[in-house]
């Protein structure tokens, strides 16, 4: 007999750059983390409140302004600073991303919890494994949501998109590191559900099995082939 999932999981489109933010948590604990809170911070918190869920921390995939807030192209995007103003909480970042996050958002080092790849956050029966996936930025990380007897969700930020991957031509990017990061993600079970950081496709998610078949960046046979795809 199937047991009801404890997973609380919401995908929400935010802002003008097709960003996707997430709420991930435990129904039984009535607590969740918010992933990449930007553009509409209050809206994300209101969604959780309406669902009877308390947001207890923020998870950052990487420090670019459209994911964490800050000034870009003359526009000031709300993000982590607004979140802390409204509802102070710990902000979980990869340790290689801390400096960039502070610089872009204006939050302080004391606001951040710095993690190594492989760290695990737990809420109720839900585990969130932090996977360090450098390439787009030095401290990019993905979140593998683990629940017993469930296939799992991968929230991939700007590392992996549906039939695409993140840019490697921006400051701090590393094409070879991106290839290695994608190889790491390819090792996840085929049944894993992929949820990216932008809605660049008609659907907001897909299985890793499907992406391994159709995504050219996951199909690259070796690093040389991958680099040629990326124009290197």
N, C-alpha and C positions, 0 to 999 in steps of 0.2 A: 504494500500500500504506500503510495507516494506521500511524503510529508510536505507540508506547505513551506515554501522558501521563506527564510528570515530576511532575505535581501531586499533592502529599499534602494531603488535605483531610478534616477530621473535624468533624462537628457534634455537640455533646454538650449535652444538657439538664442544667442545674444548678440547685439551690436550690428555694425555695418560691414563686418568682414567675414560673415558666415561662421562666426565662432560658435563652438559648442561647449557649454559648461555642464557640470554634472553634480548630482547629489548622490552620495554612496553611503549606505549605512545599514542599520539593523532595525527591523520592525519591532522586535521584542524589546530592544533597549531604547527605542524611540530616539536614536541619535544618529547623526550622519556627518560626513565630511563634505565640504563643497570643493569641487575641483575647478581651478582657474576662474575664480570669481572676478569678473570684469564686466563693464558696460552697464549692467543692470543688477547691481549688488543687492539692493532691497528686494527686487523681484525674486531673486534666488532664495533669499531668506524667507520671504513671504510664502513661496511655494512649499518650503519645508514646514513652516508654521501651520499652513493650511492642511498639511498632511499629518499634523500632530508630531512633528519631528523637530528635535533641537539640533542645530548645527554647532558642532563642538571643535571644529578645526578646519583649516584650509589646506588643500593639497595643490602644489604648484608643479605643472609639467615642465615649464621653462619660463625664463624671465622676460620674454618679449611683451611689449606694452599691451597688445590686444588680448593677452591672457592674464596679465596681472595689474594692468593699469599703468598710467604714465603718459608722457607727452610724445606724440608721434605725428609727423606731417602737419604740425601746427594745431593738432587736436589734443585735448586733454581727456583721456579715457579714465573713468573711475575704476577702481580695483581694490587692491589689498588695503590701501590707506583708508578708503571709505569703509571697507569691511571692519577694520579695527576701530574706527570711529563709532560705528553703529553697534558692533558686538565684538568686543575684544576676545581673541582666541589665538591659539598657537598656529603658526604657518609652517607647514612641513615642506622643506626643499632638499634637493640633493646638495651635499656640501660644496660641490663645484659651482653651484648656481647661486650661492648665498650673496656673494659680492655684487653680482649683476642685479639680483632682485632688490637689494638695498639701494643701489645706484638709480635704478629705473623708477622705483615706487616711493622711495623716501621712508620706508619702514626701517626700524632699527634692528641691529643684530639680535637684541633681546627678544624681538618678536618672532624670530625664526627658530625652528628646530631643524638642525642640520643632520642629514641622513647619509648613510652609505647605501650603495646598491645592495639589495637583498633584505633590507630591513622590513619588518612586518608590523602593520598596525592592525589592531583587532577591535571590533565592536560586536558584542554578542557572538553569534555563530559565524560572523563575517570576518574574513581576513583580507587585508589589502597589502599585497607584496609590492615593494618599491623596486622597480627594475631600472638600473642606470643605463640609459641609452644615448650616449653622446653622439654627436654628428651634426644635428641642427644647431645645438649649443653645447658647451662642455658639460653642463650638468642636467641636460634633458633627462626626464624620467617618465616611465610609463607605469601604470597601476594595474596589476593583475588581481582582480577581485576573486577570491577563493571562497567557496562554500562547499561543504561536504555533499557529495552525490550530485553536484551541479557542474556544468561544463565550464563555467567561469567566464568573466568578462575582462577584456583588455581595453583600458582607456589609454590611448596612445599619443595624445597631444599632437605635436607637429612632427613626430618621428615617422609614423605610418598613417597614411590615408587610404581610403578605398581606391585601389588601383593607382596609388601614387605614394610618394614619400616626401619628407620635408626638404626645404631648400638647404643647399650646402655652400652657398655663395655669400653668406652674410658673416659679419665679424664673429669669430669664435667657432665657426662651422668647420667640420673636418670630414671630407667625403669618405675616407677610408674608415674612420670611426663609425660613420653612418652605415656602411656596409656590414661591419661587425655587429652593430646594434640590430640591424634587420635579421642577421643570421641568428642572433639570440632569440628574437621574437618568433622566428620560424620554428623554433624548437617547442613552442607551446602546442598543446593538443589541438588537433584539427577542429574540434567542436567549440573551441574558444570563440566567443563573440567579440568582434572588433568594433570599438567605438572611438572614432577619431576626434581631433581637436577642431576640425572645421567641416562644415557640410559642403564638400566639393563634389558631391555625387547625388543622384536622386534619392538614394536611401541613406539613412543615418547610421547604418551598421551592416555588418556582413560577417560570415564565419571565416575563421582563419583558413579552413580547408578551401573555401572558394577563392580567397585572396592568394593563396599559394599557387593556385592554378592560373589566375587571371592577372595578377599584379606584376608587371614586368620587372619591377625593382626587387621583388621577392624571387623572381625566376632567374635572376642573373646567376650564371654558373660559377663565377669567380669574381674577385675584386676588380680585375682588369675590365671585364665586361660591364660591371656596375659603373666603374669610373667613366667608361665610354658613354654609357647612358646619361651620366651627369655632366657630360661635356668636358671631362678632364683627361 
